[in-house]
């Protein structure tokens, strides 16, 4: 919004003269004695016989607006003066259908109030007075709508039906003031008008989060569609879609959604890693059902995709845990085969072979994790715990391979990590 500096010059006292009292008030105004003129106009309007005089209300509007620029008074009080000025000017128009006073100044008092409330709202916001800032911005919007309703136009500025910056500022102030529903209404005005581009992405994020939290799918879906169209690289939309499917409890639908999203963006680490977690829990979690080799293979493939795009160690650790668990499960399954028939012997051997392969596959991931932890200047308690688990698992793997020397090496490191 372009800021306009308005210097409204009062028309001469002779023109304004409407009885001695108004003439005196005019003289005070022309000498910038606004405090004196405020007292005078208040006294003048306190007389019931003067309450219907349009000129008096016009003077009040001008005087109170001038008072609102007094930097020695609190911003909240300045806002009160501006609101009283606006009400007085509207009263002028009610009493004088010809709008003589306002026409003579080209309705610039309204424009000054519009910009004045905008600036005041910004100052209040910067002072962290969010409720007052919201009220000031809202008043600016109200005055803007009034100007448009009266078909008033200006050469200095173009007044638009949707002042996007002002609506955004009002919404942000409402958000900070914890007026969630009000902020939502204001943000939605922008989205409904298809406002997008730099500076408005957070508007869509706010609304998507709001409706997702409320479980309002009917309102969420059109907002989400616009958000994805305007900001296709924002991964938050994908996360919300996945979570929405997850809330249904339909695991098959959730997995299908992950497959769909990963196919669209295979380099998205968060997507492949989160899918891996879901797969891992379905195989090894406390509520896990007996899984087949295909499910474990899918987890392995998905984790490899995640590792390729992981800037940390999380996916590697999950792969290590997966392979260690798989090796343990296969080893236990092999030990449970007791028959002496050829097919039993073969099954037992095949299971042990598969277990040994899983252990062999585990080693490079375990070594990568250990190298990562040992390369950190310090480890948080959670990282230390993960480091010890990997060391213990490495010792177990080498013990199973009958490599006592390697197993002892990792046991020693684990003991040192416990200090």
C-alpha positions in Angstrom: 0.0 0.0 0.0 1.4 3.4 -1.0 1.7 5.8 2.0 0.4 9.2 1.3 1.2 12.3 3.4 -1.9 14.4 3.7 -1.8 18.0 4.8 -5.4 19.0 5.2 -5.7 22.8 5.3 -8.8 24.2 7.0 -11.0 26.4 4.9 -11.2 30.0 6.1 -13.1 30.9 9.2 -15.4 33.1 7.2 -16.7 30.2 5.2 -17.0 27.9 8.3 -18.8 30.5 10.4 -22.0 29.1 11.8 -22.6 31.3 14.8 -20.0 32.7 17.2 -19.1 29.4 18.9 -18.3 27.6 15.6 -16.4 30.7 14.5 -14.3 30.6 17.6 -13.6 26.9 17.1 -12.5 27.5 13.6 -10.0 30.1 14.7 -8.6 27.6 17.2 -8.3 25.0 14.5 -6.5 27.4 12.2 -3.9 28.2 14.9 -3.5 24.4 15.5 -4.9 24.7 19.0 -6.4 21.3 18.8 -6.7 20.7 22.6 -8.6 24.0 23.0 -10.7 23.3 19.9 -11.5 19.8 21.2 -12.8 21.2 24.5 -14.8 23.8 22.6 -16.4 21.4 20.1 -17.3 18.9 22.9 -19.0 21.8 24.8 -20.7 22.9 21.7 -22.1 19.5 20.9 -23.2 18.9 24.5 -25.9 21.5 23.9 -28.9 19.5 22.5 -29.8 22.3 20.1 -26.4 21.9 18.4 -26.5 18.2 18.0 -28.1 18.3 14.6 -25.6 20.7 13.0 -23.6 18.9 10.4 -20.7 21.5 10.5 -20.2 20.8 14.2 -19.8 17.1 13.6 -17.4 17.8 10.7 -15.3 20.0 13.0 -15.3 17.2 15.6 -14.1 14.7 13.0 -11.3 16.9 11.9 -10.2 17.9 15.4 -10.3 14.4 16.8 -8.3 13.1 13.9 -5.7 15.8 14.5 -5.6 14.9 18.1 -4.9 11.3 17.1 -1.4 12.3 15.8 -0.3 13.6 19.2 2.8 11.4 19.9 2.7 12.2 23.6 -0.5 10.1 24.2 -0.6 6.3 24.2 -1.3 4.5 20.9 -4.5 3.0 22.3 -5.8 6.5 23.1 -4.8 7.7 19.6 -6.9 4.8 18.2 -9.9 6.0 20.2 -9.5 9.5 18.8 -9.4 8.2 15.2 -12.5 6.0 15.8 -14.4 9.0 17.2 -13.3 11.1 14.2 -14.6 8.4 11.8 -18.0 8.3 13.6 -18.2 12.1 13.6 -17.5 12.3 9.8 -20.2 9.7 9.1 -22.6 11.7 11.3 -21.8 14.7 9.1 -23.0 12.9 6.0 -26.1 11.7 7.8 -27.0 15.3 8.7 -25.9 16.8 5.3 -26.9 14.6 2.4 -25.1 17.1 0.1 -21.8 16.3 1.8 -20.7 19.9 1.3 -17.9 19.9 3.9 -16.5 16.6 2.8 -16.8 17.4 -0.9 -14.9 20.6 -0.4 -11.9 18.6 1.0 -12.4 15.8 -1.6 -13.2 13.3 1.2 -9.5 13.3 2.2 -10.4 12.9 5.9 -11.5 9.4 5.2 -8.4 8.6 3.3 -6.2 10.0 6.1 -8.1 7.8 8.6 -7.7 4.8 6.4 -3.9 5.2 6.2 -3.7 6.4 9.8 -5.3 3.3 11.2 -3.0 1.2 9.0 0.1 2.8 10.4 -1.2 2.8 13.9 -1.9 -1.0 13.6 1.7 -1.5 12.4 3.1 0.5 15.4 0.9 -1.4 17.9 2.0 -4.8 16.3 5.6 -3.9 16.6 5.0 -3.0 20.3 3.5 -6.5 20.7 0.1 -5.1 21.5 -1.6 -7.6 19.3 -5.3 -7.1 20.3 -5.0 -3.3 19.8 -3.1 -3.9 16.5 -5.9 -6.2 15.3 -8.5 -3.6 16.2 -6.6 -0.8 14.3 -6.2 -3.0 11.2 -9.8 -4.0 11.3 -10.9 -0.3 11.6 -8.8 0.5 8.5 -10.6 -2.3 6.6 -14.0 -0.9 7.8 -13.1 2.6 6.6 -11.9 1.2 3.3 -15.2 -0.6 2.8 -17.1 2.5 3.7 -15.1 4.6 1.1 -16.0 2.0 -1.6 -19.6 1.9 -0.5 -19.9 5.6 -1.1 -18.2 5.4 -4.5 -15.5 7.8 -3.3 -12.3 7.9 -5.4 -9.0 9.6 -5.0 -6.3 10.8 -7.3 -3.6 10.1 -4.7 -4.4 6.4 -4.2 -6.4 3.5 -5.6 -8.6 1.9 -3.1 -9.1 -1.8 -3.8 -12.0 -4.0 -2.7 -9.5 -6.5 -1.3 -6.5 -4.8 0.3 -4.4 -8.0 0.5 -1.6 -6.6 2.7 -4.0 -5.1 5.2 -6.1 -8.3 5.4 -2.9 -10.3 5.9 -1.7 -7.9 8.7 -5.1 -8.1 10.4 -5.0 -11.9 10.2 -1.4 -12.1 11.6 -2.4 -9.8 14.5 -5.5 -11.9 15.2 -3.3 -15.0 15.2 -0.9 -13.4 17.7 -3.8 -12.3 19.8 -5.1 -15.9 19.9 -8.2 -15.1 17.9 -7.9 -18.3 16.0 -11.4 -18.4 14.4 -11.1 -14.7 13.4 -7.7 -15.2 11.9 -9.0 -18.2 9.9 -11.8 -16.1 8.5 -9.4 -13.4 7.4 -6.9 -15.8 5.9 -9.7 -17.6 4.0 -10.6 -14.3 2.4 -7.2 -14.3 0.7 -7.3 -17.9 -0.3 -10.9 -17.6 -1.7 -9.6 -14.7 -3.8 -6.8 -17.0 -5.1 -4.1 -14.7 -3.6 -0.7 -16.4 -3.8 2.9 -15.7 -4.5 5.7 -14.5 -2.2 4.6 -13.8 1.3 1.4 -15.8 1.2 2.5 -19.4 1.5 2.1 -19.3 5.3 -1.6 -18.3 4.8 -2.2 -21.7 3.2 -0.1 -23.5 5.8 -2.2 -21.9 8.6 -5.5 -22.9 7.0 -4.4 -26.4 6.1 -3.2 -26.9 9.7 -6.4 -25.4 11.1 -8.8 -27.6 9.2 -6.6 -30.7 9.6 -6.5 -30.2 13.3 -10.3 -29.8 13.3 -10.7 -32.9 11.2 -12.8 -30.8 8.8 -12.1 -32.7 5.6 -14.7 -30.8 3.6 -13.0 -27.5 4.2 -9.5 -29.0 4.1 -9.6 -30.6 0.7 -10.2 -27.4 -1.5 -7.6 -25.4 0.5 -5.1 -28.2 0.2 -5.7 -28.4 -3.6 -5.0 -24.7 -3.9 -2.0 -24.9 -1.7 -0.5 -27.7 -3.8 -1.2 -25.8 -7.0 0.3 -22.6 -5.8 3.3 -24.0 -3.8 4.0 -27.5 -5.3 7.4 -27.8 -3.5 6.1 -27.4 0.0 6.4 -30.9 1.6 3.9 -30.0 4.3 1.0 -30.7 2.0 2.1 -34.2 1.4 2.6 -34.8 5.2 -1.0 -33.6 5.8 -2.3 -35.9 3.1 -0.5 -38.9 4.6 -1.7 -38.0 8.1 -5.3 -37.7 7.0 -5.2 -41.2 5.5 -3.4 -42.5 8.6 -6.2 -41.2 10.8 -8.6 -43.6 9.1 -6.8 -46.6 10.5 -6.7 -48.3 7.1 -3.1 -49.5 6.9 -3.5 -50.7 3.3 -4.7 -47.3 2.2 -1.9 -45.6 4.1 0.7 -47.7 2.5 -0.8 -47.2 -1.0 -0.7 -43.4 -0.3 2.9 -43.6 0.6 3.7 -45.6 -2.6 1.8 -43.0 -4.6 3.7 -40.0 -3.0 7.1 -41.6 -3.2 6.6 -42.4 -6.9 5.9 -38.7 -7.5 9.0 -37.6 -5.5 11.4 -40.4 -4.9 14.1 -38.1 -3.5 11.8 -36.9 -0.7 13.7 -38.3 2.4 10.9 -37.6 4.9 8.4 -39.5 2.8 10.5 -42.6 2.4 11.7 -42.5 6.0 8.3 -42.2 7.4 7.0 -45.0 5.2 9.9 -47.1 6.5 8.9 -46.4 10.1 5.3 -47.5 9.3 6.6 -50.7 7.6 9.0 -51.4 10.4 6.3 -51.1 13.1 4.0 -53.3 11.1 6.7 -56.0 11.0 8.4 -55.6 14.4 6.1 -53.4 16.5 4.2 -54.7 19.6 1.0 -55.0 17.5 2.7 -56.5 14.5 1.1 -59.5 12.8 3.1 -62.3 11.2 4.8 -60.8 8.2 6.0 -62.3 5.0 9.3 -62.0 3.2 7.7 -59.5 0.7 7.0 -57.0 3.5 10.6 -57.2 4.8 11.9 -56.8 1.3 9.7 -53.8 0.8 11.1 -52.3 4.0 14.7 -52.9 2.8 14.0 -51.3 -0.5 12.3 -48.3 1.0 15.1 -47.8 3.6 17.7 -47.9 0.8 15.8 -45.0 -0.9 15.7 -43.1 2.4 19.4 -43.7 3.1 20.3 -42.3 -0.3 18.6 -39.0 0.6 19.4 -38.9 4.4 21.8 -36.2 5.6 22.0 -37.8 9.0 22.0 -41.3 10.4 18.4 -42.1 11.2 17.6 -44.2 8.1 20.9 -46.1 8.4 20.1 -46.9 12.1 16.6 -48.1 11.1 18.1 -50.3 8.4 20.5 -51.8 10.9 17.7 -52.5 13.4 15.7 -54.1 10.6 18.4 -56.4 9.5 19.4 -57.4 13.0 15.8 -58.2 13.9 15.4 -60.1 10.6 18.6 -62.1 11.3 17.4 -62.9 14.9 13.9 -64.0 13.7 15.5 -66.3 11.1 17.9 -67.8 13.6 15.1 -68.4 16.1 12.9 -69.9 13.4 15.8 -72.2 12.4 16.3 -73.4 16.0 12.6 -74.3 16.2 12.8 -76.8 13.3 13.3 -80.1 15.2 12.4 -82.7 12.6 15.0 -85.1 11.1 13.3 -85.5 7.7 15.3 -84.2 4.7 12.8 -81.4 4.2 13.2 -80.4 7.8 16.9 -80.4 7.6 16.8 -78.4 4.4 14.4 -75.9 6.0 16.6 -75.5 9.0 19.6 -74.9 6.9 17.9 -72.5 4.6 16.7 -70.4 7.5 20.2 -70.3 9.0 21.6 -69.3 5.7 19.2 -66.5 5.4 20.0 -65.4 9.0 23.7 -65.4 8.2 23.1 -63.3 5.1 21.0 -60.8 7.1 23.8 -60.5 9.6 26.4 -60.0 6.8 24.1 -57.3 5.3 23.8 -55.7 8.8 27.6 -55.2 9.3 28.2 -52.3 6.8 25.2 -50.4 8.2 26.3 -51.0 11.8 29.8 -49.8 10.9 28.5 -46.7 9.2 26.4 -45.8 12.3 29.4 -46.4 14.6 31.6 -44.2 12.5 29.0 -41.5 12.6 28.7 -41.5 16.4 32.4 -41.7 16.9 32.8 -38.7 14.6 30.6 -36.4 16.7 32.3 -34.0 19.1 29.7 -34.9 21.8 26.7 -37.2 22.0 23.4 -36.5 23.6 22.0 -39.1 26.0 19.7 -40.5 23.3 22.6 -40.7 20.8 24.7 -42.5 23.4 22.0 -45.0 23.9 21.7 -45.7 20.2 25.5 -45.9 19.9 25.6 -48.6 22.7 22.8 -50.6 21.0 24.7 -50.7 17.7 27.9 -51.8 19.5 26.0 -54.5 21.3 24.4 -55.8 18.2 27.8 -55.8 16.3 29.2 -57.9 19.1 26.3 -60.3 18.9 26.7 -60.6 15.1 30.4 -61.4 15.3 29.8 -63.8 18.2 27.3 -65.6 15.9 29.9 -65.7 13.2 32.4 -67.2 15.8 34.7 -64.2 15.4 35.5 -63.7 19.1 38.2 -61.2 18.4 35.8 -58.8 16.6 33.1 -59.4 19.2 35.5 -58.5 22.0 36.5 -55.3 20.2 32.9 -54.1 20.1 32.3 -55.2 23.7 35.3 -53.1 24.8 33.9 -50.0 22.9 30.5 -50.6 24.6 32.0 -50.7 28.0 33.9 -47.4 27.3 30.6 -45.8 26.0 28.9 -46.7 29.3 31.4 -44.5 31.3 
